[in-house]
C-alpha cells in the first residue's frame, strides 16, 4: 500500500497543515491501495503563495529554459514508466497491461506533443509590414483541477502547457 501524505509546495515535500487522511480504493478488488492527505485551505494558500512567488522568475524564463525543463521531466517520466503504470493500475482498477500500454504512456505522448509545439512556437510575432509586434505572455498562476478518469493524461494536458507558456501552478 502506498502512503503519500505530503504535498509538494515551494520545491519541497511538506506535511499538511491539518491531518485529513483519505483512503484510495482499488476498484478491482475494493482494497485500500493508498492513503493520501486531503488539503485544507491553509495548504491551498501555501501552494498559491509559492506559485505567486515563483511567477516572476518562471514567467521570464526563456523558451530554451522551458524546453529543457520539459525534456528533463520527460526523461524522468520515461525512467519511472513502470511505477506510473503500477500506481495507475491500482488507482483505477485497470489491468496492468492496459495501464502500461495506454494509461501511463498518455503522459509521455502529451509531453512529446507539447514539446513539439513549444519548439516551433514564437512568443513574439511581427504584425504585417509595420513596426508593430504581438507578444504572447504568461497569464499568471494557474489552479488546475483534474478528473479521476485518465489520471496522468488529465494532469499532463494541463500542467505541461501551463509550464510551457510560463505560468506557475
VEXMARDREN-771958 format. One line per field, with one value per residue: residue number from 0; residue in three letters; x, y, z of N, C-alpha, C in turn. Coordinates in nm, 3 decimals, padded with zeros to 5 digits. Each point is the difference from the previous one (the first is absolute). Example, Ala and Ser with C-alpha at 12.3 -4.5 7.8 and 13.67 -1.06 7.14 Angstrom:
2
pos c(0;1)
code c(ALA;SER)
n.xx c(01.319;-00.035)
n.yy c(-00.569;00.105)
n.zz c(00.780;-00.072)
ca.xx c(-00.089;00.082)
ca.yy c(00.119;00.119)
ca.zz c(00.000;00.006)
c.xx c(00.090;-00.077)
c.yy c(00.120;00.109)
c.zz c(00.000;00.073)
REM end
This chain:
169
pos c(0;1;2;3;4;5;6;7;8;9;10;11;12;13;14;15;16;17;18;19;20;21;22;23;24;25;26;27;28;29;30;31;32;33;34;35;36;37;38;39;40;41;42;43;44;45;46;47;48;49;50;51;52;53;54;55;56;57;58;59;60;61;62;63;64;65;66;67;68;69;70;71;72;73;74;75;76;77;78;79;80;81;82;83;84;85;86;87;88;89;90;91;92;93;94;95;96;97;98;99;100;101;102;103;104;105;106;107;108;109;110;111;112;113;114;115;116;117;118;119;120;121;122;123;124;125;126;127;128;129;130;131;132;133;134;135;136;137;138;139;140;141;142;143;144;145;146;147;148;149;150;151;152;153;154;155;156;157;158;159;160;161;162;163;164;165;166;167;168)
code c(UNK;UNK;UNK;UNK;UNK;UNK;UNK;UNK;UNK;UNK;UNK;UNK;UNK;UNK;UNK;UNK;UNK;UNK;UNK;UNK;UNK;UNK;UNK;UNK;UNK;UNK;UNK;UNK;UNK;UNK;UNK;UNK;UNK;UNK;UNK;UNK;UNK;UNK;UNK;UNK;UNK;UNK;UNK;UNK;UNK;UNK;UNK;UNK;UNK;UNK;UNK;UNK;UNK;UNK;UNK;UNK;UNK;UNK;UNK;UNK;UNK;UNK;UNK;UNK;UNK;UNK;UNK;UNK;UNK;UNK;UNK;UNK;UNK;UNK;UNK;UNK;UNK;UNK;UNK;UNK;UNK;UNK;UNK;UNK;UNK;UNK;UNK;UNK;UNK;UNK;UNK;UNK;UNK;UNK;UNK;UNK;UNK;UNK;UNK;UNK;UNK;UNK;UNK;UNK;UNK;UNK;UNK;UNK;UNK;UNK;UNK;UNK;UNK;UNK;UNK;UNK;UNK;UNK;UNK;UNK;UNK;UNK;UNK;UNK;UNK;UNK;UNK;UNK;UNK;UNK;UNK;UNK;UNK;UNK;UNK;UNK;UNK;UNK;UNK;UNK;UNK;UNK;UNK;UNK;UNK;UNK;UNK;UNK;UNK;UNK;UNK;UNK;UNK;UNK;UNK;UNK;UNK;UNK;UNK;UNK;UNK;UNK;UNK;UNK;UNK;UNK;UNK;UNK;UNK)
n.xx c(00.084;-00.042;00.093;-00.074;00.038;00.103;00.015;00.012;00.053;00.021;-00.001;-00.094;00.020;-00.125;-00.005;-00.118;-00.067;-00.090;-00.001;-00.009;00.021;00.031;-00.082;00.096;-00.114;00.058;-00.059;00.113;00.047;-00.028;00.130;00.048;00.028;-00.055;00.077;-00.083;00.049;-00.110;00.019;00.048;-00.075;00.058;-00.019;-00.123;-00.018;00.062;-00.074;-00.107;00.035;00.031;-00.115;-00.058;00.068;-00.034;-00.115;00.053;00.056;-00.101;-00.076;00.119;-00.021;00.108;-00.029;00.128;-00.017;-00.111;00.060;00.106;-00.086;-00.072;00.117;00.039;-00.115;00.014;00.127;-00.038;-00.099;00.082;00.091;-00.106;00.001;00.077;00.063;-00.001;00.033;00.087;00.036;00.004;00.061;00.070;00.028;00.015;00.073;00.087;-00.013;00.107;-00.034;-00.127;00.031;00.081;-00.093;-00.092;-00.020;00.102;-00.010;-00.124;00.064;00.072;-00.111;-00.063;00.098;00.009;-00.133;-00.002;00.098;-00.064;-00.114;00.059;00.064;-00.118;-00.042;-00.047;00.067;00.069;-00.095;00.069;-00.070;-00.049;-00.001;-00.042;00.018;-00.128;-00.002;-00.023;-00.016;00.035;-00.075;00.065;-00.108;00.065;-00.044;00.017;-00.130;00.049;-00.119;00.032;-00.067;-00.072;-00.083;00.073;00.038;00.099;-00.085;-00.094;00.090;00.055;-00.127;00.015;00.080;00.016;-00.121;-00.038;00.081;-00.042;-00.113;00.064;-00.107;-00.033;00.009)
n.yy c(-00.118;00.099;00.070;00.094;00.042;00.020;00.132;00.013;00.083;00.095;-00.104;-00.030;-00.119;00.038;-00.002;-00.060;00.113;-00.080;-00.093;-00.047;-00.122;-00.055;-00.103;-00.047;-00.027;-00.118;00.053;-00.060;00.033;00.128;-00.015;00.040;00.074;00.105;00.077;00.098;00.122;00.042;00.090;00.094;00.096;-00.032;-00.127;00.028;00.074;-00.099;-00.087;00.075;00.020;-00.129;-00.028;00.086;-00.053;-00.114;00.065;00.098;-00.102;-00.085;00.104;00.028;-00.127;-00.045;00.001;00.023;00.087;00.041;00.001;00.053;00.077;00.022;00.018;00.069;00.065;00.009;00.030;00.077;00.050;00.004;00.048;00.072;-00.031;-00.099;00.090;00.084;-00.099;-00.035;00.125;00.028;-00.116;00.027;00.124;-00.048;-00.097;00.060;-00.092;-00.055;-00.097;00.023;-00.001;-00.103;-00.060;00.045;-00.037;-00.075;-00.058;00.023;-00.012;-00.101;-00.051;00.038;-00.045;-00.109;-00.008;00.030;-00.089;-00.076;00.026;-00.020;-00.100;-00.011;00.016;00.112;00.044;00.033;00.082;00.018;00.113;-00.059;00.111;-00.002;00.097;-00.030;-00.036;-00.128;00.017;-00.127;00.032;-00.051;-00.069;-00.097;-00.002;-00.130;-00.015;-00.121;-00.028;-00.121;-00.063;-00.097;00.005;-00.091;-00.046;-00.069;-00.047;00.000;-00.054;-00.084;-00.022;00.014;-00.083;-00.083;00.028;-00.016;-00.103;-00.056;00.049;-00.053;-00.078;00.036;-00.101)
n.zz c(00.000;-00.076;00.058;-00.051;00.117;-00.080;-00.002;-00.131;00.089;-00.089;-00.084;00.090;00.053;00.024;00.131;-00.009;-00.013;-00.053;00.093;-00.125;00.050;-00.117;00.013;-00.079;-00.060;-00.010;-00.108;-00.035;00.120;-00.008;-00.022;00.116;-00.107;00.059;00.073;-00.026;-00.007;00.057;-00.092;00.078;00.047;00.115;-00.035;-00.038;00.107;00.064;-00.069;00.017;00.127;00.003;-00.062;00.081;00.099;-00.060;-00.009;00.073;00.063;00.020;00.023;00.049;00.027;-00.058;-00.128;-00.014;00.101;-00.059;-00.117;00.057;00.067;-00.109;-00.057;00.108;00.000;-00.131;00.017;00.100;-00.072;-00.103;00.086;00.032;-00.129;00.039;00.076;-00.103;-00.082;00.092;00.025;-00.129;-00.016;00.108;-00.035;-00.122;00.054;-00.079;-00.095;00.055;-00.084;00.033;00.128;-00.026;-00.074;00.085;00.124;00.038;-00.118;00.039;00.115;-00.047;-00.050;00.111;00.076;-00.075;-00.001;00.129;00.012;-00.086;00.063;00.117;-00.056;-00.057;00.124;-00.053;00.105;-00.108;-00.045;-00.109;00.011;-00.105;-00.071;00.124;00.088;-00.018;00.128;-00.003;00.130;00.007;00.105;00.105;00.026;00.063;00.124;-00.020;00.015;00.015;-00.046;00.040;-00.096;00.045;-00.104;-00.058;00.117;-00.054;-00.090;00.092;00.079;-00.088;-00.036;00.130;00.065;-00.102;-00.051;00.127;00.022;-00.114;00.047;00.104;00.015;00.122;00.087)
ca.xx c(-00.084;00.074;-00.034;00.059;-00.081;00.062;-00.026;00.119;-00.027;00.118;00.121;00.031;-00.111;-00.038;-00.114;-00.121;-00.021;-00.097;-00.007;-00.128;00.034;-00.105;00.034;-00.022;-00.049;00.020;-00.133;-00.004;-00.016;-00.054;00.095;00.067;00.131;00.082;-00.056;00.048;-00.052;-00.084;00.051;-00.087;00.013;00.137;00.089;-00.026;00.058;00.146;00.035;-00.023;00.106;00.124;-00.013;00.013;00.140;00.080;-00.044;00.089;00.115;-00.038;-00.068;00.102;00.095;00.006;-00.058;00.100;-00.011;-00.125;00.022;00.092;-00.076;-00.093;00.082;00.039;-00.122;-00.026;00.099;-00.036;-00.123;00.037;00.069;-00.095;-00.121;-00.058;-00.059;-00.122;-00.100;-00.045;-00.086;-00.124;-00.074;-00.062;-00.097;-00.115;-00.046;00.022;00.104;00.131;00.038;-00.071;00.060;00.130;-00.009;-00.074;-00.015;00.127;00.066;-00.067;00.078;00.115;-00.050;-00.036;00.124;00.061;-00.078;00.018;00.137;00.000;-00.067;00.081;00.120;-00.030;-00.081;00.071;-00.065;-00.006;-00.046;-00.004;-00.130;-00.003;00.124;00.019;00.089;-00.081;00.027;-00.090;00.076;-00.077;00.056;-00.071;-00.117;00.021;-00.009;-00.111;-00.056;-00.036;-00.082;-00.003;-00.094;00.058;00.025;00.125;00.062;00.123;-00.028;-00.066;00.102;00.097;-00.066;-00.015;00.126;00.104;-00.016;00.018;00.144;00.054;-00.037;00.062;-00.085;00.027;-00.124)
ca.yy c(00.118;00.126;00.103;00.128;00.098;00.132;00.081;00.062;00.144;00.085;-00.077;-00.100;-00.078;00.056;-00.061;00.082;00.083;-00.072;-00.142;-00.039;-00.112;-00.051;-00.130;-00.020;-00.136;-00.065;-00.045;-00.139;-00.094;00.079;00.013;00.129;-00.013;00.115;00.100;00.133;00.109;00.100;00.132;00.097;00.136;00.046;-00.065;00.067;00.134;-00.014;-00.035;00.118;00.097;-00.048;00.020;00.145;00.037;-00.055;00.055;00.097;-00.068;-00.095;00.068;00.065;-00.101;-00.007;-00.119;-00.107;-00.047;-00.077;-00.125;-00.082;-00.054;-00.103;-00.115;-00.069;-00.063;-00.115;-00.103;-00.058;-00.076;-00.122;-00.089;-00.046;-00.044;-00.118;00.047;00.073;-00.099;-00.076;00.085;00.024;-00.126;-00.013;00.107;-00.013;-00.137;-00.044;-00.101;00.061;00.011;00.116;00.119;00.021;00.028;00.120;00.101;00.062;00.060;00.124;00.111;00.028;00.052;00.141;00.078;00.005;00.089;00.139;00.039;00.031;00.129;00.104;00.024;00.081;00.116;00.127;00.084;00.135;-00.010;00.128;00.015;00.060;00.063;00.117;-00.021;-00.057;-00.138;-00.066;-00.078;-00.098;00.000;-00.084;00.060;00.009;-00.124;-00.086;-00.101;-00.108;-00.106;-00.111;-00.107;-00.128;-00.088;00.030;00.086;00.071;00.076;00.124;00.084;00.051;00.091;00.131;00.046;00.024;00.128;00.111;00.020;00.042;00.139;00.086;00.014;-00.086;-00.057)
ca.zz c(00.000;-00.009;00.097;-00.039;00.071;-00.010;-00.119;-00.058;-00.002;00.005;-00.024;00.101;00.054;00.130;00.069;-00.008;00.119;00.083;-00.038;-00.057;-00.087;-00.089;-00.058;-00.144;-00.017;-00.129;-00.039;-00.047;00.111;00.112;00.111;00.010;-00.066;00.038;00.091;-00.037;00.081;-00.064;00.035;00.066;-00.052;00.029;-00.097;-00.128;00.009;-00.007;-00.138;-00.084;00.034;-00.062;-00.145;-00.024;00.022;-00.111;-00.129;-00.065;-00.058;-00.105;-00.112;-00.083;-00.048;-00.146;-00.062;00.018;00.139;00.013;-00.073;00.080;00.113;-00.048;-00.041;00.124;00.050;-00.087;00.031;00.130;-00.021;-00.073;00.094;00.102;-00.069;00.066;00.125;-00.036;-00.042;00.118;00.082;-00.075;00.003;00.133;00.023;-00.090;-00.008;-00.138;-00.017;-00.013;-00.142;-00.055;00.061;-00.064;-00.144;-00.039;00.104;00.040;-00.117;-00.038;00.052;-00.086;-00.128;00.020;00.014;-00.134;-00.087;00.041;-00.034;-00.143;-00.017;00.063;-00.081;-00.119;00.037;00.016;00.101;-00.058;-00.138;-00.071;-00.066;-00.134;-00.044;00.086;00.115;00.108;00.038;00.093;00.098;00.077;00.135;00.096;00.063;00.144;00.077;-00.044;00.090;-00.092;00.058;-00.095;00.033;00.038;-00.114;-00.071;00.100;-00.036;-00.121;00.039;00.065;-00.097;-00.094;00.065;00.057;-00.101;-00.070;00.094;00.013;-00.129;-00.026;00.100;00.118;00.115;00.053)
c.xx c(00.089;-00.048;00.072;-00.087;00.059;-00.039;00.132;-00.031;00.133;00.130;00.036;-00.127;-00.029;-00.120;-00.123;-00.019;-00.097;-00.004;-00.142;00.027;-00.121;00.048;-00.032;-00.033;00.029;-00.136;-00.007;-00.019;-00.048;00.090;00.056;00.139;00.093;-00.074;00.065;-00.058;-00.088;00.047;-00.106;00.014;00.142;00.101;-00.014;00.064;00.153;00.044;-00.016;00.108;00.133;-00.003;00.013;00.146;00.089;-00.032;00.096;00.121;-00.041;-00.064;00.099;00.106;-00.005;-00.070;00.095;-00.005;-00.122;00.012;00.089;-00.072;-00.091;00.076;00.046;-00.120;-00.032;00.096;-00.031;-00.124;00.031;00.066;-00.098;-00.130;-00.065;-00.066;-00.132;-00.111;-00.055;-00.096;-00.133;-00.087;-00.072;-00.112;-00.127;-00.058;00.016;00.103;00.135;00.043;-00.068;00.060;00.134;-00.014;-00.073;-00.009;00.132;00.069;-00.066;00.077;00.118;-00.045;-00.032;00.126;00.067;-00.073;00.019;00.142;00.012;-00.060;00.085;00.122;-00.030;-00.082;00.088;-00.078;-00.006;-00.034;-00.006;-00.131;00.014;00.137;00.029;00.101;-00.074;00.035;-00.106;00.085;-00.096;00.067;-00.079;-00.115;00.021;-00.004;-00.124;-00.043;-00.057;-00.076;-00.011;-00.101;00.074;00.035;00.120;00.089;00.125;-00.020;-00.063;00.100;00.094;-00.063;-00.023;00.133;00.101;-00.023;00.013;00.148;00.061;-00.029;00.057;-00.083;00.048;-00.132;00.021)
c.yy c(00.124;00.098;00.127;00.110;00.141;00.068;00.059;00.148;00.073;-00.081;-00.102;-00.074;00.050;-00.076;00.088;00.080;-00.066;-00.144;-00.031;-00.110;-00.048;-00.131;-00.001;-00.147;-00.050;-00.057;-00.147;-00.099;00.068;00.002;00.143;-00.016;00.116;00.083;00.132;00.102;00.089;00.137;00.087;00.136;00.053;-00.063;00.065;00.138;-00.005;-00.032;00.120;00.105;-00.041;00.021;00.148;00.045;-00.048;00.066;00.101;-00.066;-00.090;00.070;00.071;-00.099;-00.005;-00.126;-00.118;-00.057;-00.089;-00.134;-00.093;-00.063;-00.114;-00.124;-00.079;-00.075;-00.126;-00.115;-00.069;-00.087;-00.133;-00.102;-00.063;-00.054;-00.120;00.038;00.072;-00.099;-00.077;00.083;00.027;-00.125;-00.018;00.102;-00.018;-00.141;-00.058;-00.113;00.067;00.014;00.120;00.129;00.033;00.047;00.128;00.106;00.072;00.069;00.130;00.122;00.035;00.054;00.149;00.086;00.014;00.099;00.147;00.048;00.036;00.138;00.114;00.032;00.089;00.126;00.124;00.088;00.147;-00.016;00.140;00.005;00.074;00.054;00.124;-00.032;-00.063;-00.146;-00.048;-00.087;-00.092;-00.014;-00.092;00.075;00.018;-00.136;-00.077;-00.091;-00.109;-00.109;-00.111;-00.105;-00.131;-00.086;00.049;00.088;00.075;00.083;00.135;00.096;00.060;00.096;00.139;00.056;00.039;00.130;00.121;00.031;00.054;00.147;00.097;00.023;-00.093;-00.054;-00.049)
c.zz c(00.000;00.106;-00.041;00.059;-00.006;-00.130;-00.048;-00.021;00.013;-00.007;00.106;00.044;00.141;00.057;-00.020;00.129;00.098;-00.046;-00.048;-00.103;-00.080;-00.060;-00.149;-00.018;-00.141;-00.043;-00.043;00.114;00.129;00.123;00.001;-00.060;00.035;00.103;-00.038;00.097;-00.085;00.049;00.066;-00.069;00.022;-00.097;-00.137;-00.001;-00.011;-00.143;-00.093;00.027;-00.064;-00.151;-00.035;00.015;-00.115;-00.134;-00.062;-00.068;-00.117;-00.119;-00.092;-00.049;-00.153;-00.050;00.017;00.141;00.018;-00.071;00.082;00.119;-00.046;-00.049;00.122;00.058;-00.081;00.034;00.133;-00.014;-00.069;00.094;00.099;-00.061;00.068;00.132;-00.027;-00.035;00.120;00.086;-00.069;00.002;00.133;00.019;-00.082;-00.003;-00.139;-00.004;-00.027;-00.146;-00.065;00.054;-00.066;-00.144;-00.034;00.108;00.030;-00.117;-00.044;00.050;-00.088;-00.135;00.011;00.011;-00.136;-00.090;00.037;-00.025;-00.149;-00.023;00.056;-00.085;-00.121;00.032;00.016;00.097;-00.042;-00.148;-00.061;-00.078;-00.131;-00.040;00.084;00.109;00.118;00.024;00.098;00.091;00.075;00.136;00.091;00.065;00.150;00.065;-00.047;00.114;-00.089;00.075;-00.104;00.043;00.028;-00.122;-00.080;00.088;-00.046;-00.126;00.035;00.065;-00.104;-00.099;00.059;00.047;-00.108;-00.077;00.093;00.016;-00.129;-00.029;00.104;00.124;00.111;00.051;00.140)
REM end
